[in-house]
Amino acid sequence: MASQTIVAEVSKSTQFQQSVADVPPGNPESRLFEAVKRLYKSDHQAEYLDINAEAELLLQQLQADIQKMSAIANP
């Protein structure tokens, strides 16, 4: 399921990049496309950072639990 979501997101990103590439630089819409592209990238970066922070927290909790279990098993 997650792999399907990733494939869909990559496909959307590729389609968006192709659409932006079709707009000539002198076109007034090009500034809008550039702004949307920056927003799109920053949104995904923020989401990545949130997920990364959550993963690090879970890893720390897991390591603490392993240490506790080890201390109980080997007094």
N, CA, C and O atoms as a Tripos MOL2 file, in Angstrom:
@<TRIPOS>MOLECULE
protein
  300   299    75     0     0
PROTEIN
NO_CHARGES

@<TRIPOS>ATOM
      1 N           0.8270   -1.1930    0.0000 N.3       1 MET1
      2 CA          0.0000    0.0000    0.0000 C.3       1 MET1
      3 C           0.8670    1.2510    0.0000 C.2       1 MET1
      4 O           0.6190    2.1820   -0.7660 O.2       1 MET1
      5 N           1.8870    1.2740    0.8610 N.am      2 ALA2
      6 CA          2.7600    2.4420    0.9270 C.3       2 ALA2
      7 C           3.5240    2.6170   -0.3710 C.2       2 ALA2
      8 O           3.7580    3.7440   -0.8070 O.2       2 ALA2
      9 N           3.9180    1.5030   -1.0020 N.am      3 SER3
     10 CA          4.6580    1.6120   -2.2600 C.3       3 SER3
     11 C           3.7790    2.2020   -3.3520 C.2       3 SER3
     12 O           4.2710    2.9370   -4.2090 O.2       3 SER3
     13 N           2.4910    1.8940   -3.3360 N.am      4 GLN4
     14 CA          1.5750    2.4810   -4.3160 C.3       4 GLN4
     15 C           1.4610    3.9820   -4.1070 C.2       4 GLN4
     16 O           1.4010    4.7420   -5.0740 O.2       4 GLN4
     17 N           1.4320    4.4120   -2.8630 N.am      5 THR5
     18 CA          1.3660    5.8400   -2.5520 C.3       5 THR5
     19 C           2.6210    6.5400   -3.0310 C.2       5 THR5
     20 O           2.5470    7.6250   -3.6070 O.2       5 THR5
     21 N           3.7760    5.9260   -2.7960 N.am      6 ILE6
     22 CA          5.0430    6.5190   -3.2280 C.3       6 ILE6
     23 C           5.0790    6.6350   -4.7420 C.2       6 ILE6
     24 O           5.4820    7.6700   -5.2730 O.2       6 ILE6
     25 N           4.6610    5.5850   -5.4490 N.am      7 VAL7
     26 CA          4.6480    5.6150   -6.9130 C.3       7 VAL7
     27 C           3.7170    6.7160   -7.4060 C.2       7 VAL7
     28 O           4.0530    7.4300   -8.3510 O.2       7 VAL7
     29 N           2.5620    6.8600   -6.7830 N.am      8 ALA8
     30 CA          1.6160    7.9040   -7.1820 C.3       8 ALA8
     31 C           2.2090    9.2870   -6.9640 C.2       8 ALA8
     32 O           2.0520   10.1610   -7.8160 O.2       8 ALA8
     33 N           2.8900    9.5050   -5.8370 N.am      9 GLU9
     34 CA          3.5010   10.8040   -5.5490 C.3       9 GLU9
     35 C           4.6140   11.1170   -6.5400 C.2       9 GLU9
     36 O           4.7330   12.2530   -7.0010 O.2       9 GLU9
     37 N           5.4310   10.1180   -6.8720 N.am     10 VAL10
     38 CA          6.5140   10.3250   -7.8410 C.3      10 VAL10
     39 C           5.9270   10.6610   -9.1970 C.2      10 VAL10
     40 O           6.4410   11.5320   -9.8990 O.2      10 VAL10
     41 N           4.8560    9.9810   -9.5730 N.am     11 SER11
     42 CA          4.1980   10.2420  -10.8490 C.3      11 SER11
     43 C           3.6520   11.6650  -10.8950 C.2      11 SER11
     44 O           3.8150   12.3580  -11.8990 O.2      11 SER11
     45 N           3.0020   12.1090   -9.8090 N.am     12 LYS12
     46 CA          2.4820   13.4790   -9.7440 C.3      12 LYS12
     47 C           3.6060   14.4880   -9.8520 C.2      12 LYS12
     48 O           3.4820   15.4890  -10.5590 O.2      12 LYS12
     49 N           4.6950   14.2330   -9.1600 N.am     13 SER13
     50 CA          5.8360   15.1400   -9.1740 C.3      13 SER13
     51 C           6.4190   15.2410  -10.5740 C.2      13 SER13
     52 O           6.7540   16.3360  -11.0260 O.2      13 SER13
     53 N           6.5450   14.1130  -11.2670 N.am     14 THR14
     54 CA          7.0900   14.1060  -12.6240 C.3      14 THR14
     55 C           6.1760   14.8690  -13.5650 C.2      14 THR14
     56 O           6.6540   15.6460  -14.3920 O.2      14 THR14
     57 N           4.8680   14.6630  -13.4570 N.am     15 GLN15
     58 CA          3.9150   15.3800  -14.3030 C.3      15 GLN15
     59 C           3.9900   16.8780  -14.0370 C.2      15 GLN15
     60 O           3.9390   17.6740  -14.9750 O.2      15 GLN15
     61 N           4.1100   17.2710  -12.7780 N.am     16 PHE16
     62 CA          4.2050   18.6860  -12.4260 C.3      16 PHE16
     63 C           5.4650   19.2980  -13.0150 C.2      16 PHE16
     64 O           5.4200   20.3960  -13.5690 O.2      16 PHE16
     65 N           6.5920   18.5970  -12.9030 N.am     17 GLN17
     66 CA          7.8480   19.1110  -13.4330 C.3      17 GLN17
     67 C           7.7730   19.2760  -14.9410 C.2      17 GLN17
     68 O           8.3110   20.2420  -15.4800 O.2      17 GLN17
     69 N           7.1120   18.3490  -15.6380 N.am     18 GLN18
     70 CA          6.9610   18.4630  -17.0800 C.3      18 GLN18
     71 C           6.0920   19.6650  -17.4260 C.2      18 GLN18
     72 O           6.3880   20.3740  -18.3880 O.2      18 GLN18
     73 N           5.0310   19.9100  -16.6680 N.am     19 SER19
     74 CA          4.1610   21.0600  -16.9130 C.3      19 SER19
     75 C           4.9210   22.3640  -16.7380 C.2      19 SER19
     76 O           4.7700   23.2860  -17.5390 O.2      19 SER19
     77 N           5.7320   22.4440  -15.6990 N.am     20 VAL20
     78 CA          6.5140   23.6520  -15.4420 C.3      20 VAL20
     79 C           7.5380   23.8620  -16.5430 C.2      20 VAL20
     80 O           7.7940   24.9980  -16.9420 O.2      20 VAL20
     81 N           8.1240   22.7840  -17.0380 N.am     21 ALA21
     82 CA          9.1420   22.8920  -18.0820 C.3      21 ALA21
     83 C           8.5510   23.4190  -19.3800 C.2      21 ALA21
     84 O           9.2750   24.0050  -20.1850 O.2      21 ALA21
     85 N           7.2510   23.2270  -19.6070 N.am     22 ASP22
     86 CA          6.5980   23.6780  -20.8360 C.3      22 ASP22
     87 C           6.3130   25.1770  -20.8450 C.2      22 ASP22
     88 O           5.9900   25.7270  -21.8980 O.2      22 ASP22
     89 N           6.4220   25.8460  -19.7130 N.am     23 VAL23
     90 CA          6.1260   27.2790  -19.6270 C.3      23 VAL23
     91 C           7.3960   28.0630  -19.9370 C.2      23 VAL23
     92 O           8.4120   27.8790  -19.2670 O.2      23 VAL23
     93 N           7.3520   28.9460  -20.9570 N.am     24 PRO24
     94 CA          8.5480   29.7290  -21.2820 C.3      24 PRO24
     95 C           8.9040   30.6880  -20.1450 C.2      24 PRO24
     96 O           8.0100   31.1920  -19.4650 O.2      24 PRO24
     97 N          10.2090   30.9500  -19.9290 N.am     25 PRO25
     98 CA         10.6350   31.7970  -18.8100 C.3      25 PRO25
     99 C          10.0520   33.2100  -18.8340 C.2      25 PRO25
    100 O           9.8400   33.7870  -17.7680 O.2      25 PRO25
    101 N           9.7890   33.7840  -19.9930 N.am     26 GLY26
    102 CA          9.2610   35.1440  -20.0760 C.3      26 GLY26
    103 C           7.7760   35.2380  -19.7880 C.2      26 GLY26
    104 O           7.2420   36.3400  -19.6680 O.2      26 GLY26
    105 N           7.1110   34.1280  -19.6760 N.am     27 ASN27
    106 CA          5.6740   34.0850  -19.4590 C.3      27 ASN27
    107 C           5.3510   34.5180  -18.0300 C.2      27 ASN27
    108 O           6.0240   34.0850  -17.0940 O.2      27 ASN27
    109 N           4.3300   35.3680  -17.8420 N.am     28 PRO28
    110 CA          3.9620   35.7890  -16.4780 C.3      28 PRO28
    111 C           3.5870   34.6150  -15.5690 C.2      28 PRO28
    112 O           3.7340   34.7020  -14.3500 O.2      28 PRO28
    113 N           3.1100   33.5320  -16.1540 N.am     29 GLU29
    114 CA          2.7330   32.3750  -15.3510 C.3      29 GLU29
    115 C           3.9550   31.6470  -14.7950 C.2      29 GLU29
    116 O           3.8300   30.8620  -13.8550 O.2      29 GLU29
    117 N           5.1200   31.8970  -15.3600 N.am     30 SER30
    118 CA          6.3130   31.1730  -14.9090 C.3      30 SER30
    119 C           6.6380   31.4910  -13.4470 C.2      30 SER30
    120 O           7.1090   30.6230  -12.7120 O.2      30 SER30
    121 N           6.3840   32.7430  -13.0250 N.am     31 ARG31
    122 CA          6.6250   33.0830  -11.6120 C.3      31 ARG31
    123 C           5.6880   32.3070  -10.7000 C.2      31 ARG31
    124 O           6.0840   31.8520   -9.6270 O.2      31 ARG31
    125 N           4.4510   32.1620  -11.1330 N.am     32 LEU32
    126 CA          3.4810   31.3930  -10.3550 C.3      32 LEU32
    127 C           3.9180   29.9340  -10.2580 C.2      32 LEU32
    128 O           3.8770   29.3340   -9.1840 O.2      32 LEU32
    129 N           4.3370   29.3710  -11.3900 N.am     33 PHE33
    130 CA          4.8030   27.9880  -11.3810 C.3      33 PHE33
    131 C           6.0090   27.8170  -10.4670 C.2      33 PHE33
    132 O           6.0990   26.8270   -9.7410 O.2      33 PHE33
    133 N           6.9230   28.7570  -10.4960 N.am     34 GLU34
    134 CA          8.1110   28.6750   -9.6340 C.3      34 GLU34
    135 C           7.7180   28.7450   -8.1580 C.2      34 GLU34
    136 O           8.2710   28.0200   -7.3310 O.2      34 GLU34
    137 N           6.7630   29.6160   -7.8300 N.am     35 ALA35
    138 CA          6.3040   29.7380   -6.4410 C.3      35 ALA35
    139 C           5.6390   28.4380   -5.9800 C.2      35 ALA35
    140 O           5.8770   27.9720   -4.8660 O.2      35 ALA35
    141 N           4.8120   27.8650   -6.8410 N.am     36 VAL36
    142 CA          4.1410   26.6070   -6.5030 C.3      36 VAL36
    143 C           5.1660   25.4940   -6.3410 C.2      36 VAL36
    144 O           5.0490   24.6680   -5.4370 O.2      36 VAL36
    145 N           6.1630   25.4690   -7.2090 N.am     37 LYS37
    146 CA          7.2000   24.4400   -7.1300 C.3      37 LYS37
    147 C           7.9670   24.5450   -5.8150 C.2      37 LYS37
    148 O           8.2440   23.5310   -5.1740 O.2      37 LYS37
    149 N           8.3120   25.7740   -5.4100 N.am     38 ARG38
    150 CA          9.0210   25.9550   -4.1350 C.3      38 ARG38
    151 C           8.1520   25.5060   -2.9670 C.2      38 ARG38
    152 O           8.6340   24.8380   -2.0520 O.2      38 ARG38
    153 N           6.8760   25.8710   -2.9970 N.am     39 LEU39
    154 CA          5.9480   25.4770   -1.9370 C.3      39 LEU39
    155 C           5.8030   23.9590   -1.8790 C.2      39 LEU39
    156 O           5.8070   23.3660   -0.8000 O.2      39 LEU39
    157 N           5.6770   23.3440   -3.0370 N.am     40 TYR40
    158 CA          5.5400   21.8830   -3.1150 C.3      40 TYR40
    159 C           6.7550   21.2080   -2.5020 C.2      40 TYR40
    160 O           6.6200   20.2670   -1.7190 O.2      40 TYR40
    161 N           7.9450   21.6860   -2.8560 N.am     41 LYS41
    162 CA          9.1770   21.0990   -2.3210 C.3      41 LYS41
    163 C           9.2820   21.3300   -0.8160 C.2      41 LYS41
    164 O           9.6410   20.4140   -0.0750 O.2      41 LYS41
    165 N           8.9730   22.5420   -0.3570 N.am     42 SER42
    166 CA          9.1120   22.8340    1.0720 C.3      42 SER42
    167 C           8.1050   22.0360    1.8950 C.2      42 SER42
    168 O           8.4070   21.6240    3.0150 O.2      42 SER42
    169 N           6.9070   21.8140    1.3460 N.am     43 ASP43
    170 CA          5.8980   21.0270    2.0460 C.3      43 ASP43
    171 C           6.3790   19.5930    2.2180 C.2      43 ASP43
    172 O           6.2350   19.0080    3.2910 O.2      43 ASP43
    173 N           6.9510   19.0310    1.1570 N.am     44 HIS44
    174 CA          7.4410   17.6570    1.2490 C.3      44 HIS44
    175 C           8.6590   17.5630    2.1540 C.2      44 HIS44
    176 O           8.8470   16.5600    2.8420 O.2      44 HIS44
    177 N           9.4840   18.5990    2.1560 N.am     45 GLN45
    178 CA         10.6490   18.5890    3.0420 C.3      45 GLN45
    179 C          10.1920   18.6410    4.5030 C.2      45 GLN45
    180 O          10.7350   17.9330    5.3510 O.2      45 GLN45
    181 N           9.2010   19.4740    4.7910 N.am     46 ALA46
    182 CA          8.6770   19.5620    6.1570 C.3      46 ALA46
    183 C           8.0770   18.2250    6.5870 C.2      46 ALA46
    184 O           8.2700   17.7850    7.7210 O.2      46 ALA46
    185 N           7.3510   17.5870    5.6770 N.am     47 GLU47
    186 CA          6.7600   16.2820    5.9900 C.3      47 GLU47
    187 C           7.8640   15.2550    6.2550 C.2      47 GLU47
    188 O           7.7580   14.4480    7.1790 O.2      47 GLU47
    189 N           8.9240   15.2890    5.4400 N.am     48 TYR48
    190 CA         10.0540   14.3740    5.6380 C.3      48 TYR48
    191 C          10.6910   14.6080    7.0040 C.2      48 TYR48
    192 O          10.9970   13.6540    7.7190 O.2      48 TYR48
    193 N          10.8920   15.8730    7.3670 N.am     49 LEU49
    194 CA         11.5240   16.1840    8.6490 C.3      49 LEU49
    195 C          10.6640   15.7180    9.8180 C.2      49 LEU49
    196 O          11.1900   15.2310   10.8190 O.2      49 LEU49
    197 N           9.3440   15.8640    9.6980 N.am     50 ASP50
    198 CA          8.4380   15.3850   10.7460 C.3      50 ASP50
    199 C           8.5330   13.8670   10.8950 C.2      50 ASP50
    200 O           8.6080   13.3480   12.0090 O.2      50 ASP50
    201 N           8.5280   13.1660    9.7710 N.am     51 ILE51
    202 CA          8.6130   11.7050    9.8040 C.3      51 ILE51
    203 C           9.9590   11.2710   10.3560 C.2      51 ILE51
    204 O          10.0390   10.3330   11.1490 O.2      51 ILE51
    205 N          11.0180   11.9540    9.9370 N.am     52 ASN52
    206 CA         12.3610   11.6230   10.4040 C.3      52 ASN52
    207 C          12.4700   11.8220   11.9210 C.2      52 ASN52
    208 O          13.0430   10.9820   12.6140 O.2      52 ASN52
    209 N          11.9280   12.9180   12.4330 N.am     53 ALA53
    210 CA         11.9690   13.1830   13.8770 C.3      53 ALA53
    211 C          11.1850   12.1170   14.6400 C.2      53 ALA53
    212 O          11.6150   11.6630   15.7000 O.2      53 ALA53
    213 N          10.0460   11.7250   14.1030 N.am     54 GLU54
    214 CA          9.2410   10.6890   14.7550 C.3      54 GLU54
    215 C           9.9920    9.3550   14.7610 C.2      54 GLU54
    216 O           9.9670    8.6330   15.7570 O.2      54 GLU54
    217 N          10.6550    9.0290   13.6610 N.am     55 ALA55
    218 CA         11.4300    7.7840   13.5870 C.3      55 ALA55
    219 C          12.5760    7.7980   14.5920 C.2      55 ALA55
    220 O          12.8440    6.7860   15.2390 O.2      55 ALA55
    221 N          13.2520    8.9300   14.7270 N.am     56 GLU56
    222 CA         14.3460    9.0340   15.6970 C.3      56 GLU56
    223 C          13.8340    8.8680   17.1280 C.2      56 GLU56
    224 O          14.4790    8.2130   17.9470 O.2      56 GLU56
    225 N          12.6880    9.4530   17.4260 N.am     57 LEU57
    226 CA         12.0940    9.3140   18.7580 C.3      57 LEU57
    227 C          11.7360    7.8530   19.0450 C.2      57 LEU57
    228 O          12.0010    7.3440   20.1340 O.2      57 LEU57
    229 N          11.1360    7.1920   18.0650 N.am     58 LEU58
    230 CA         10.7880    5.7820   18.2450 C.3      58 LEU58
    231 C          12.0340    4.9230   18.4220 C.2      58 LEU58
    232 O          12.0250    3.9740   19.2050 O.2      58 LEU58
    233 N          13.0960    5.2430   17.7060 N.am     59 LEU59
    234 CA         14.3540    4.5090   17.8530 C.3      59 LEU59
    235 C          14.9220    4.6880   19.2600 C.2      59 LEU59
    236 O          15.3900    3.7260   19.8680 O.2      59 LEU59
    237 N          14.8820    5.9070   19.7750 N.am     60 GLN60
    238 CA         15.3670    6.1620   21.1380 C.3      60 GLN60
    239 C          14.5430    5.3830   22.1630 C.2      60 GLN60
    240 O          15.0920    4.8090   23.1030 O.2      60 GLN60
    241 N          13.2260    5.3690   21.9750 N.am     61 GLN61
    242 CA         12.3590    4.6240   22.8910 C.3      61 GLN61
    243 C          12.6570    3.1280   22.8240 C.2      61 GLN61
    244 O          12.6890    2.4480   23.8500 O.2      61 GLN61
    245 N          12.8730    2.6250   21.6220 N.am     62 LEU62
    246 CA         13.1910    1.2150   21.4480 C.3      62 LEU62
    247 C          14.5110    0.8650   22.1240 C.2      62 LEU62
    248 O          14.6140   -0.1610   22.7970 O.2      62 LEU62
    249 N          15.5190    1.7120   21.9450 N.am     63 GLN63
    250 CA         16.8120    1.4650   22.5760 C.3      63 GLN63
    251 C          16.6940    1.4860   24.1000 C.2      63 GLN63
    252 O          17.3190    0.6710   24.7790 O.2      63 GLN63
    253 N          15.9080    2.4010   24.6350 N.am     64 ALA64
    254 CA         15.7010    2.4620   26.0880 C.3      64 ALA64
    255 C          14.9960    1.2010   26.5780 C.2      64 ALA64
    256 O          15.3520    0.6550   27.6230 O.2      64 ALA64
    257 N          13.9990    0.7380   25.8280 N.am     65 ASP65
    258 CA         13.2890   -0.4890   26.2060 C.3      65 ASP65
    259 C          14.2180   -1.7010   26.1540 C.2      65 ASP65
    260 O          14.1420   -2.5820   27.0100 O.2      65 ASP65
    261 N          15.0880   -1.7440   25.1570 N.am     66 ILE66
    262 CA         16.0440   -2.8540   25.0470 C.3      66 ILE66
    263 C          16.9970   -2.8470   26.2350 C.2      66 ILE66
    264 O          17.3150   -3.9030   26.7810 O.2      66 ILE66
    265 N          17.4520   -1.6710   26.6360 N.am     67 GLN67
    266 CA         18.3460   -1.5740   27.7950 C.3      67 GLN67
    267 C          17.6390   -2.0380   29.0660 C.2      67 GLN67
    268 O          18.2300   -2.7390   29.8870 O.2      67 GLN67
    269 N          16.3760   -1.6480   29.2260 N.am     68 LYS68
    270 CA         15.6090   -2.0730   30.3990 C.3      68 LYS68
    271 C          15.4470   -3.5880   30.4150 C.2      68 LYS68
    272 O          15.6320   -4.2290   31.4500 O.2      68 LYS68
    273 N          15.0990   -4.1570   29.2600 N.am     69 MET69
    274 CA         14.9140   -5.6060   29.1690 C.3      69 MET69
    275 C          16.2270   -6.3370   29.4250 C.2      69 MET69
    276 O          16.2440   -7.3960   30.0530 O.2      69 MET69
    277 N          17.3160   -5.7720   28.9400 N.am     70 SER70
    278 CA         18.6310   -6.3770   29.1510 C.3      70 SER70
    279 C          19.0010   -6.3430   30.6340 C.2      70 SER70
    280 O          19.5530   -7.3090   31.1620 O.2      70 SER70
    281 N          18.6980   -5.2360   31.3000 N.am     71 ALA71
    282 CA         18.9880   -5.1110   32.7360 C.3      71 ALA71
    283 C          18.1520   -6.0950   33.5460 C.2      71 ALA71
    284 O          18.6290   -6.6400   34.5410 O.2      71 ALA71
    285 N          16.9240   -6.3230   33.1320 N.am     72 ILE72
    286 CA         16.0570   -7.2730   33.8340 C.3      72 ILE72
    287 C          16.5460   -8.7020   33.5970 C.2      72 ILE72
    288 O          16.5570   -9.5160   34.5210 O.2      72 ILE72
    289 N          16.9450   -9.0050   32.3780 N.am     73 ALA73
    290 CA         17.3770  -10.3610   32.0300 C.3      73 ALA73
    291 C          18.7410  -10.6950   32.6130 C.2      73 ALA73
    292 O          19.0160  -11.8550   32.9220 O.2      73 ALA73
    293 N          19.5940   -9.7000   32.7660 N.am     74 ASN74
    294 CA         20.9560   -9.9090   33.2790 C.3      74 ASN74
    295 C          21.2020   -9.0230   34.4980 C.2      74 ASN74
    296 O          21.8730   -7.9950   34.4040 O.2      74 ASN74
    297 N          20.6530   -9.4310   35.6460 N.am     75 PRO75
    298 CA         20.7910   -8.5680   36.8350 C.3      75 PRO75
    299 C          22.2130   -8.4800   37.3560 C.2      75 PRO75
    300 O          22.4670   -7.7920   38.3450 O.2      75 PRO75
@<TRIPOS>BOND
     1     1     2 1
     2     2     3 1
     3     3     4 2
     4     3     5 am
     5     5     6 1
     6     6     7 1
     7     7     8 2
     8     7     9 am
     9     9    10 1
    10    10    11 1
    11    11    12 2
    12    11    13 am
    13    13    14 1
    14    14    15 1
    15    15    16 2
    16    15    17 am
    17    17    18 1
    18    18    19 1
    19    19    20 2
    20    19    21 am
    21    21    22 1
    22    22    23 1
    23    23    24 2
    24    23    25 am
    25    25    26 1
    26    26    27 1
    27    27    28 2
    28    27    29 am
    29    29    30 1
    30    30    31 1
    31    31    32 2
    32    31    33 am
    33    33    34 1
    34    34    35 1
    35    35    36 2
    36    35    37 am
    37    37    38 1
    38    38    39 1
    39    39    40 2
    40    39    41 am
    41    41    42 1
    42    42    43 1
    43    43    44 2
    44    43    45 am
    45    45    46 1
    46    46    47 1
    47    47    48 2
    48    47    49 am
    49    49    50 1
    50    50    51 1
    51    51    52 2
    52    51    53 am
    53    53    54 1
    54    54    55 1
    55    55    56 2
    56    55    57 am
    57    57    58 1
    58    58    59 1
    59    59    60 2
    60    59    61 am
    61    61    62 1
    62    62    63 1
    63    63    64 2
    64    63    65 am
    65    65    66 1
    66    66    67 1
    67    67    68 2
    68    67    69 am
    69    69    70 1
    70    70    71 1
    71    71    72 2
    72    71    73 am
    73    73    74 1
    74    74    75 1
    75    75    76 2
    76    75    77 am
    77    77    78 1
    78    78    79 1
    79    79    80 2
    80    79    81 am
    81    81    82 1
    82    82    83 1
    83    83    84 2
    84    83    85 am
    85    85    86 1
    86    86    87 1
    87    87    88 2
    88    87    89 am
    89    89    90 1
    90    90    91 1
    91    91    92 2
    92    91    93 am
    93    93    94 1
    94    94    95 1
    95    95    96 2
    96    95    97 am
    97    97    98 1
    98    98    99 1
    99    99   100 2
   100    99   101 am
   101   101   102 1
   102   102   103 1
   103   103   104 2
   104   103   105 am
   105   105   106 1
   106   106   107 1
   107   107   108 2
   108   107   109 am
   109   109   110 1
   110   110   111 1
   111   111   112 2
   112   111   113 am
   113   113   114 1
   114   114   115 1
   115   115   116 2
   116   115   117 am
   117   117   118 1
   118   118   119 1
   119   119   120 2
   120   119   121 am
   121   121   122 1
   122   122   123 1
   123   123   124 2
   124   123   125 am
   125   125   126 1
   126   126   127 1
   127   127   128 2
   128   127   129 am
   129   129   130 1
   130   130   131 1
   131   131   132 2
   132   131   133 am
   133   133   134 1
   134   134   135 1
   135   135   136 2
   136   135   137 am
   137   137   138 1
   138   138   139 1
   139   139   140 2
   140   139   141 am
   141   141   142 1
   142   142   143 1
   143   143   144 2
   144   143   145 am
   145   145   146 1
   146   146   147 1
   147   147   148 2
   148   147   149 am
   149   149   150 1
   150   150   151 1
   151   151   152 2
   152   151   153 am
   153   153   154 1
   154   154   155 1
   155   155   156 2
   156   155   157 am
   157   157   158 1
   158   158   159 1
   159   159   160 2
   160   159   161 am
   161   161   162 1
   162   162   163 1
   163   163   164 2
   164   163   165 am
   165   165   166 1
   166   166   167 1
   167   167   168 2
   168   167   169 am
   169   169   170 1
   170   170   171 1
   171   171   172 2
   172   171   173 am
   173   173   174 1
   174   174   175 1
   175   175   176 2
   176   175   177 am
   177   177   178 1
   178   178   179 1
   179   179   180 2
   180   179   181 am
   181   181   182 1
   182   182   183 1
   183   183   184 2
   184   183   185 am
   185   185   186 1
   186   186   187 1
   187   187   188 2
   188   187   189 am
   189   189   190 1
   190   190   191 1
   191   191   192 2
   192   191   193 am
   193   193   194 1
   194   194   195 1
   195   195   196 2
   196   195   197 am
   197   197   198 1
   198   198   199 1
   199   199   200 2
   200   199   201 am
   201   201   202 1
   202   202   203 1
   203   203   204 2
   204   203   205 am
   205   205   206 1
   206   206   207 1
   207   207   208 2
   208   207   209 am
   209   209   210 1
   210   210   211 1
   211   211   212 2
   212   211   213 am
   213   213   214 1
   214   214   215 1
   215   215   216 2
   216   215   217 am
   217   217   218 1
   218   218   219 1
   219   219   220 2
   220   219   221 am
   221   221   222 1
   222   222   223 1
   223   223   224 2
   224   223   225 am
   225   225   226 1
   226   226   227 1
   227   227   228 2
   228   227   229 am
   229   229   230 1
   230   230   231 1
   231   231   232 2
   232   231   233 am
   233   233   234 1
   234   234   235 1
   235   235   236 2
   236   235   237 am
   237   237   238 1
   238   238   239 1
   239   239   240 2
   240   239   241 am
   241   241   242 1
   242   242   243 1
   243   243   244 2
   244   243   245 am
   245   245   246 1
   246   246   247 1
   247   247   248 2
   248   247   249 am
   249   249   250 1
   250   250   251 1
   251   251   252 2
   252   251   253 am
   253   253   254 1
   254   254   255 1
   255   255   256 2
   256   255   257 am
   257   257   258 1
   258   258   259 1
   259   259   260 2
   260   259   261 am
   261   261   262 1
   262   262   263 1
   263   263   264 2
   264   263   265 am
   265   265   266 1
   266   266   267 1
   267   267   268 2
   268   267   269 am
   269   269   270 1
   270   270   271 1
   271   271   272 2
   272   271   273 am
   273   273   274 1
   274   274   275 1
   275   275   276 2
   276   275   277 am
   277   277   278 1
   278   278   279 1
   279   279   280 2
   280   279   281 am
   281   281   282 1
   282   282   283 1
   283   283   284 2
   284   283   285 am
   285   285   286 1
   286   286   287 1
   287   287   288 2
   288   287   289 am
   289   289   290 1
   290   290   291 1
   291   291   292 2
   292   291   293 am
   293   293   294 1
   294   294   295 1
   295   295   296 2
   296   295   297 am
   297   297   298 1
   298   298   299 1
   299   299   300 2
@<TRIPOS>SUBSTRUCTURE
     1 MET1         2 RESIDUE 1 A MET
     2 ALA2         6 RESIDUE 1 A ALA
     3 SER3        10 RESIDUE 1 A SER
     4 GLN4        14 RESIDUE 1 A GLN
     5 THR5        18 RESIDUE 1 A THR
     6 ILE6        22 RESIDUE 1 A ILE
     7 VAL7        26 RESIDUE 1 A VAL
     8 ALA8        30 RESIDUE 1 A ALA
     9 GLU9        34 RESIDUE 1 A GLU
    10 VAL10       38 RESIDUE 1 A VAL
    11 SER11       42 RESIDUE 1 A SER
    12 LYS12       46 RESIDUE 1 A LYS
    13 SER13       50 RESIDUE 1 A SER
    14 THR14       54 RESIDUE 1 A THR
    15 GLN15       58 RESIDUE 1 A GLN
    16 PHE16       62 RESIDUE 1 A PHE
    17 GLN17       66 RESIDUE 1 A GLN
    18 GLN18       70 RESIDUE 1 A GLN
    19 SER19       74 RESIDUE 1 A SER
    20 VAL20       78 RESIDUE 1 A VAL
    21 ALA21       82 RESIDUE 1 A ALA
    22 ASP22       86 RESIDUE 1 A ASP
    23 VAL23       90 RESIDUE 1 A VAL
    24 PRO24       94 RESIDUE 1 A PRO
    25 PRO25       98 RESIDUE 1 A PRO
    26 GLY26      102 RESIDUE 1 A GLY
    27 ASN27      106 RESIDUE 1 A ASN
    28 PRO28      110 RESIDUE 1 A PRO
    29 GLU29      114 RESIDUE 1 A GLU
    30 SER30      118 RESIDUE 1 A SER
    31 ARG31      122 RESIDUE 1 A ARG
    32 LEU32      126 RESIDUE 1 A LEU
    33 PHE33      130 RESIDUE 1 A PHE
    34 GLU34      134 RESIDUE 1 A GLU
    35 ALA35      138 RESIDUE 1 A ALA
    36 VAL36      142 RESIDUE 1 A VAL
    37 LYS37      146 RESIDUE 1 A LYS
    38 ARG38      150 RESIDUE 1 A ARG
    39 LEU39      154 RESIDUE 1 A LEU
    40 TYR40      158 RESIDUE 1 A TYR
    41 LYS41      162 RESIDUE 1 A LYS
    42 SER42      166 RESIDUE 1 A SER
    43 ASP43      170 RESIDUE 1 A ASP
    44 HIS44      174 RESIDUE 1 A HIS
    45 GLN45      178 RESIDUE 1 A GLN
    46 ALA46      182 RESIDUE 1 A ALA
    47 GLU47      186 RESIDUE 1 A GLU
    48 TYR48      190 RESIDUE 1 A TYR
    49 LEU49      194 RESIDUE 1 A LEU
    50 ASP50      198 RESIDUE 1 A ASP
    51 ILE51      202 RESIDUE 1 A ILE
    52 ASN52      206 RESIDUE 1 A ASN
    53 ALA53      210 RESIDUE 1 A ALA
    54 GLU54      214 RESIDUE 1 A GLU
    55 ALA55      218 RESIDUE 1 A ALA
    56 GLU56      222 RESIDUE 1 A GLU
    57 LEU57      226 RESIDUE 1 A LEU
    58 LEU58      230 RESIDUE 1 A LEU
    59 LEU59      234 RESIDUE 1 A LEU
    60 GLN60      238 RESIDUE 1 A GLN
    61 GLN61      242 RESIDUE 1 A GLN
    62 LEU62      246 RESIDUE 1 A LEU
    63 GLN63      250 RESIDUE 1 A GLN
    64 ALA64      254 RESIDUE 1 A ALA
    65 ASP65      258 RESIDUE 1 A ASP
    66 ILE66      262 RESIDUE 1 A ILE
    67 GLN67      266 RESIDUE 1 A GLN
    68 LYS68      270 RESIDUE 1 A LYS
    69 MET69      274 RESIDUE 1 A MET
    70 SER70      278 RESIDUE 1 A SER
    71 ALA71      282 RESIDUE 1 A ALA
    72 ILE72      286 RESIDUE 1 A ILE
    73 ALA73      290 RESIDUE 1 A ALA
    74 ASN74      294 RESIDUE 1 A ASN
    75 PRO75      298 RESIDUE 1 A PRO
